[in-house]
Amino acid sequence: MESLYGELKVEIFRYVFTPMSLVLLNRNWYSMSQDPHARAEWIIYKNATNDSAHPPSEDEQFEDALASPKLLAISIVPKSKEELEDYNKLNNGFSTRINEING
């Protein structure tokens, strides 16, 4: 039962806009604010739902890798087959030069 109570407190803490109001309420909420799990949940929720901070432009070349709101920070740059082949050639050439230097 105690773990359920703790999880509910983490959920409440996650959705609070300014946790300082809860921290000042009593010592139990202060200890909750010091919990790394609760802090991480709050930061992830706050940053995942703050879409207005940086709206994507139409010419931006990034696509979200996963649709999960917790993983919005992970993005990939789309590449064509030719770009990938050029990248592989450059990478292989660089690797051979490094191997020659290291010898």
Secondary structure, DSSP 8 states (H G I E B T S, - for coil): -HHHHHHHHHHHHHH-S-THHHHTT-HHHHHHHT-HHHHHHHHHHHHHS-GGGS---TT---EES---GGGTT-EE----HHHHHHHHHHHHHHHHHHHHHH-
